[in-house]
Amino acid sequence: MANRTIGQRLGTISRLFLKRINEKVLTTGLTGSQLSVIRLLINGSLTQREICQDLSIEASTGSTMIHSMENLGWVSRSVDERDKREKKVQLTERSKQYLPVWLEMSKNLHHHALDGISIQDVEIFERVLDKITLNLKNEEK
């Protein structure tokens, strides 16, 4: 582990989280990546652009994922009243019914991943992750 970069370690953690959450939520017909979109929409609708920006994914990837989620009945899209070129994405009643189940699965995985780690260490880790994210988003291309 000592020879691996922070990026490699974060990539491994990300893949493990996605693998474990997929094992849990796939039983309901949702994928871990789709759960990321669901979590963004808990507090209301967002545009596809906002979702892609928040998840740091390409517009084409986001569009494909949202289209798939719409076909499965997890989200619906409508024209944004402020900008007719944009589509607003919101949770459907079907996804709202599953939301407590998905959030419980996610919470349980989160607690398992942090088992044996102090609250103080988690808080420091979260600040470090936020700073890394900010640094990478602000990196000149």
N, C-alpha and C positions, 0 to 999 in steps of 0.2 A: 504494500500500500504506500510506503514512503516515497517510492519513485514516481507515483502518479501525480499529475497536476490537479489543481483545484477543479479545473474544467472537467477533467476525466472523472473525478470523484462525484461532482455534481451530476454529470451525465449518467453515471451508474445509479446514483440515488434516484434520479428522475425515472429511469427505466424500471427500477425495482418498484417504486411507488405505482407507476402506471400498470405494471404487471399484476401487482397485488390488488389494486382497485378494480382492474378488469376482471380478475377472478371473482370478485364480489358482485359488482354491478352488472356484469354480463348476464347474470341469472334473471335480471329484470328487462333485458333487451337494450341496455345502454352501454356505451363504452366509457372508459376512463377519460378519454379526450372529450367526449360529449359532456361528461359530468362537469368538466371545467367550464363549458359554456353555460350549463344549467346554473352553476354556482354564481356566475356573473349576472344572471338574469333574476336572481331571487328578489332583488329590491326594485325590479321594474324593467322596462324594455330598454334596449340599446340598439344602436345601428350596427350593421354588419362591420362597418369600418371600426367602430369603437371596440367591438369584440376582438377583431383581429389585432388591433393595437394593444389591447390589454393582454392578450395571450401571446403577443410577439410572433404571430403567424402571418404568412402571405395571404393576400386577399383571395387568391384562387383556392387555397387550402381551406380558408374559413368559409367561403361560399359553398364549396363541396360538402363540408361538414354540416353546415346549417341546412342545406338542401336535403341531405340525408336525414337529419333530425326532423325536418318538417314532414318528410314522407313517412316517418315512423310515428308522427303525431306528438313529438316531444315539444316542438316549438311551432309558432306560426309567424309569418312575416306580413307586414303591411307597409304601405307607402308612408314615409315620414311626412307629416303635415308641413313641417318647416322647410324641408328640402325634398322635393318630389323625386330627386335622383337617388335618394337614400331609401333603404328598407329598414324598418324597425323590426326587431326580433323580440318576441315575448314568449313566456311559458304558456303552455296550454293547460287546460283543466286536468288532462291526463297526467302531465308531468308533475303538476302540483300535488296530485294524489300520491305519487311515488316519492316526492321530495323528502318527507320524513325518513323513509327507508334509506334513501341514498345518503342523506346527511348522517344518519346513524352509522352506516357502513364506513363512511369517510372518517367520522370521528373515532371509531374503533381502530381503524388503521393508523390514524395519526397518533393515538395514545400508545399503540403497540410500537410504533417507530421511535417514539420518545421515551420508552421505558428505560428507567435507570439514569435519565439525564435530568439534572436539576433545572428548576424554573429559571434560575439566573443564567445558566449556560444556554438555555433555549432562547432567552431574551437577547443575549449577546449574539448568538448565531443568527437570529432573525435580523438584527441590526447589520451584521456583516453581509448577509444575503441582500438586504435592501441596498447597501452601498455598492456591492458588486453589480447588482442590476442597474443602478443609476450610472455607474462608471461605464458599463457596456452599452447602455442606451445613448450615452453622450459621447461615445468614442467617435472620433472623426473617421470618415470612410475614405 
